[in-house]
Amino acid sequence: MTDAIELLRARFLERCRTDLEQLGGLEPDHPDVGMIAHRLAGAAGSFGYPEISEAAAVVDDRARYGPTPSSADVHAMARAMEKALASG
């Protein structure tokens, strides 16, 4: 990968860290959960994190179209983010 892509990937992971911290204090029906999920669903796959993208797409779809994302949905997204952060 090029240096520019690696820099973007590092920024994505840093944003994941921030988003993960924010998610910890939110209920699944909070609007910010949907916004975070929407952003992750679109970007994660581009940086090689399909598990985040897939889990975030579930939360995003439920936040947009219903039913409200469950705690399990949000937890699955958070676990995928934690796994990506652990792998660096």
TAMOPE-V957115 format. One record per pair of residues at least 12 apart in sequence whose ideal C-beta (glycine too) atoms are under 10 Angstrom apart, sorted by the first residue. I is the first residue (numbers start at 0). J is the second residue. D is the distance in whole Angstrom. If there is no record, write none. Layout:
BEGIN
i = [I	I]
j = [J	J]
d = [D	D]
END
This chain:
BEGIN
i = [0	0	4	4	5	7	7	7	8	8	8	8	8	9	9	10	11	11	11	11	11	11	11	11	11	11	12	12	12	12	12	12	12	13	14	14	14	14	15	15	15	15	15	15	15	15	15	15	15	15	15	16	16	16	16	17	18	18	18	18	18	18	18	18	18	18	18	19	19	19	19	19	19	19	21	21	22	22	22	22	22	22	22	22	23	23	25	26	26	26	26	27	27	27	27	27	27	27	27	27	27	27	28	28	28	28	28	28	28	29	29	29	29	30	31	32	32	32	32	32	32	32	32	32	33	33	33	33	33	33	33	33	34	34	35	35	35	35	35	35	35	36	36	36	36	36	36	36	36	36	36	36	36	36	36	36	37	37	37	37	37	37	37	38	38	39	39	39	39	39	39	39	39	39	39	40	40	40	40	40	40	40	40	40	40	41	41	41	42	43	43	43	43	43	43	44	46	47	47	48	48	48	48	48	48	49	50	50	50	50	50	50	50	51	51	51	51	51	51	51	51	51	52	52	53	53	53	54	54	54	54	54	54	54	54	54	55	55	55	55	55	55	56	57	57	57	57	57	57	58	58	58	58	58	59	59	60	61]
j = [46	47	45	46	46	42	45	46	45	46	47	48	87	46	87	46	38	39	42	43	45	46	47	48	51	83	46	48	80	83	84	86	87	84	35	38	39	42	35	39	42	43	46	48	51	77	79	80	81	83	84	80	81	83	84	35	31	32	34	35	36	38	39	55	76	77	80	35	76	77	80	81	83	84	34	35	35	36	58	73	74	76	77	80	73	77	73	67	68	70	73	58	61	62	67	68	69	70	71	72	73	74	61	62	66	67	68	69	73	62	67	68	73	62	62	58	59	61	62	67	68	72	73	76	58	59	60	61	62	63	67	68	59	62	55	58	59	62	73	76	80	51	54	55	56	57	58	59	60	61	62	63	68	72	73	76	55	56	58	59	60	62	63	55	59	51	52	54	55	56	58	59	76	79	80	52	53	54	55	56	57	58	59	60	76	55	56	59	55	55	56	76	79	80	83	56	83	83	86	79	80	82	83	84	86	79	75	76	78	79	80	82	83	75	76	77	78	79	80	81	82	83	76	79	75	76	79	72	73	74	75	76	77	78	79	80	72	73	75	76	79	80	76	69	71	72	73	75	76	72	73	75	76	77	72	76	72	73]
d = [10	9	9	8	10	9	9	7	9	5	8	9	10	9	9	9	10	9	6	8	8	5	10	8	10	9	8	9	9	7	6	9	7	9	9	8	9	8	10	7	9	8	9	8	7	10	9	5	9	6	6	8	10	10	6	10	9	10	10	5	9	8	7	10	9	9	7	9	9	6	5	7	10	7	10	7	6	9	10	6	9	8	6	8	10	8	8	9	10	8	9	8	9	9	6	5	6	5	9	7	5	9	10	8	10	5	7	10	10	9	10	10	10	8	10	7	9	10	6	9	6	9	6	9	7	6	10	8	3	7	9	7	9	8	8	8	9	9	9	8	10	10	8	4	8	8	4	4	9	9	6	9	7	9	8	6	8	9	9	5	10	8	8	8	9	6	7	8	4	9	8	8	7	9	8	6	8	9	4	4	9	8	5	9	9	8	9	9	9	6	9	10	8	9	8	9	9	9	10	7	8	9	5	10	9	9	9	9	9	4	9	7	7	10	7	10	10	4	6	10	8	6	10	8	9	9	8	8	9	9	5	4	8	8	5	8	10	10	9	5	8	9	9	9	10	5	9	7	8	5	6	8	5	10	10	9	10	10]
END
